[in-house]
């Protein structure tokens, strides 16, 4: 059976009438083999066999106004024969050019070729071949029949088909890409005014047809399945006629497309077309696979039979109300017969499926016989698919000719019924499946018999698994009737546990349940719900949609849309719960789920809130509706970011605003819209040791805003530390998050000092510790009772860079009553330029006006990621931001925000930030970070002021002694009470500097001033350095500083004028 009589077409133009000369040779080498399709966005695909047809231009072309329905070729080919270059230039070249340019009517991407034909015994003109390649480079192929050897001829045809396959696959790739691009545009505009589903249908149908012709049948099936799911219901017309007379598997594509474009198609005809196309493709797959793989062919036939059964049952339900009962039954019979005939030629591996189709025929025959008043003697089990009323019998006027013969009289009717039954038996017996279906029929007949005679126990025994088996096989009406019998028997026997189990099982069949049986089952569940726990899937009765957005109104919540699948009543539920689990935590966590719940299950939109917050990614795993001990539950798989909102309880970690190198405090900031009692527990994860984990065993009472500081020992080699925080509410809920806290210092401080008797001049160098510029607001050194501090100049705000420090000086004086000096505190108040830019951006954003204040935390986090021109801000005190960058980084933070709020934020925030330059409109003292470091007192105990005083003279003579005085004056201003009792030694150091000296060159002293006369005799001329003086102490713990105050560090020595110099 062919699924499509049209094959991929190669349309040729033959102006010289030469195609017939090689047609037989060409067609004998078809079909094409081993085509390898490798598009960029798909994996490599291989077409083992592709049958194409060569047709002349204008032959059976179907032009349609809509793209996708036009029967256009895959490749166009021009055939030319030229014995010489003059012939080609004379008229053939013009023909070729006109043919190439005449493509205005072509709407689909199409390949093209120019075939140069050389007949038997004709000359080979290389100039013609070269000229063709020049005019049509890459699109020229040669058909040379002037070969004597078969191998040469095979080689020529191999080259021909290689070029043909290349251009065919290239055209197909461009065609698929064009279709998919058009589909994306149409899907994107679905909500636009004037959008027409028919246009999308035509394009998708064209794509499916293209896949089908190229033997990519799985892709074609997928496209038809998409059309089945994404149909626009508004294109269906309630009163549109249903075509029940034409063939079931042969549907006019153009007719269906035109009615869809006009929004005048019946739901029956639409689905009939889609089902017919899918069944035919599955049958073709079986036909293609039968010769190579019996198991694969069997699989395709099984799928075709499943689709056929679904097809007949669904479409039969769509016919209700549009035609008479008898017409619907006739259509059912014809549909089963036609599918049965279509699969008859194939493998016998799906006899069970054929038997089920025969059962459909038998059901239709029985229903039509009952319209006539016929009865099958001895058959008590068969339940008609359609209820028959006297009105429907009286309304019967027209009878299908084939079925008219089968129900012409009761005898003929019974014979046909028996024949179908026997054939069903044979089909099932041949596949060893008798216990499955035929066994069901036997048990069913016996159960109905005992039920008729009120043997309830025997009936229950026979019906033990029968209703479920019929439901699984697709016989829903029979299963519903058996459930009714089963429930009735269990109730009469007082087996309430069985009654409630069967009531739930029967509710699975709600689409075919009578309202009376539906209400009865619900009543049983309501009355007996506390007796036995029962669990069933939600999706049987409700369509559940979890909106992937987090909300907050004091508590965090999500919304769930719950829609009944039918109009029948259903029991009321006490509670709805949604279970989620946190992911990607860096430490082992309690696997207790985050439970979103509500007791208000009255509407279609449920608002499920939670008392537990775990910041980060969570995955919803289960949705549950409960009523007493009865539970409806379904697995779900939805990932969402749980992010904090300012309108609900939230908390964050940060390092305290005051840093000290010997101590760090980690601050926990808590905010709650309503007063709440909390207990706080913190666990170190990485790079930190908390000195306390549980803040207090006693709850913090009725807080709305709180900052809790926790002392910590940190690893200074790490810039960030990890801490997990759990905050327990008094109502049993908790707030949990894992944060990595930034420990990095933005500045580095160095110092040096110079001691000057009663004063110490200290210089501090402050620079940026990283590449980020830092604004230093103020540098101060605190006074104490031991020291007085004088600042050298006023400290003004300035920007410091890495490698470019700012210098600041302080003068320290010691108090007279000081005993043991204590440390001073150096404070550097600073902030990063980046932090100030973020504060400026936030000051320009107004979320309250638009009711978006809940998202302030997320927006502030997004501001950290937006690039800012720091250099411009440093020099001009203003900056600009790129609106695209704002939207990109803001959107990345708003993944769990509902769409309308997200779109408003993406409008409001860029508009506030990107209207012009941003600059200071206010100060931000809250941004300042205070770096406090303890500065130890000067480490010197004694200062020795050393001076060497000379007689006044402009210069000194070589050989003439120079008298000078060495003066050493100790200063014990910075010493302790016992430091002035130690003994010191001075020594004048000898050096080869051109001076010989004499006198008391070393000596000892304590606290008194030393004055010693020395004589220096220069023995060479020049600028000579004065001698060095070294001072040591017998107590090694004494720290000294020597301050040289020589009158001159160097002296000028000149030669003597009257001195006689003798040189040998």
Secondary structure, 3 states (H helix, E strand, C coil): CCCCCCCEEEEEECCCCCHHHHHHHHHCCCCEEEEEECCCCCCCEEEEEECEEEEECCCCCCCCCCCCCCCCCCEEEEEECCCCHHHHHHHHHHHHHHHHHCCCCCCCCCEEEEEEEECCCCCCCHHHHHHHHHHCCCCEEEEECCCCCHHHHHHHHHHHHHHHHHHHHHHHHHHHHHHHHHHHHHHHCCCCCCCCHHHHHHHHHHHHHHHHHCCCHHHHHHHHHHHHHCCCHHHECCCCCCCCCCCCCCCCHHHHHHHHHCCCECHHHHHHHHHHHHHHHHHHHHHHHCCCCHHHHHHHHHHHHHHHHHHHHHHHHHHECCECHHHHHHHHHHHHHHHHHHHCCCCHHHHHHHHHHHHHHHHHHHHHHHHCCCCCCCCCCCCCCCCCCHHHHHCCCCCCHHHHHHCCCHHHHHHHHHHHHHHHHHHHHHCCCCCCCHHHHHHHHHHHHHHHCCCHHHHHHHCCCHHHHHHHHCCHHHHHHHHHHHHHHHHHCCCHHHHHHHHHHHHCCHHHCCHHHHHHHHHHHHHHCCCCCEEECHHHCEEEEECCCCEECCCEEEEEEEEECCCCCCCCCCEEEEEEEECCCCCCCCCCCEEEEECCCCCCEEEEEECEEECEEEEEEEEEEEECCEEEEEEEEEEEEECCCCCCCEEEEEECCEEECCEEEEEEEEEEEEEEEEEEEEEEEECEEECCCECCCCCEEEEEEEEEEEEEEECCCCCEEEEEEEEEECCCCEEEEEEEEECCCCEEEEEEEEEECCEEEEEEEEEECCCCCEEEEEEEECCCCCEEEEEECCCCCEEEECCECEEEEEEEEECCCCCCCCCEEEEEEEEEHHHHHHHHHHHCCCCHHHCCHHHHHHHHHHHCCCCCCHHHHHHHCEECCCHHHHHHHHHHHCCCCCHHHHHHHHHHHHHHHCCCCEECCCCCHHHCEEEEEEECCCCCCEEEEEEEEECCCCCEECCCEEEEEEEEEEECCCCCCCHHHCCEEEEECCCCCCEEEEECCEEEECCCCEEEEEEEEECCCEEEECCCEEEEECCCCCCEEEEECCCCCEEEEECCCCCCCCCC
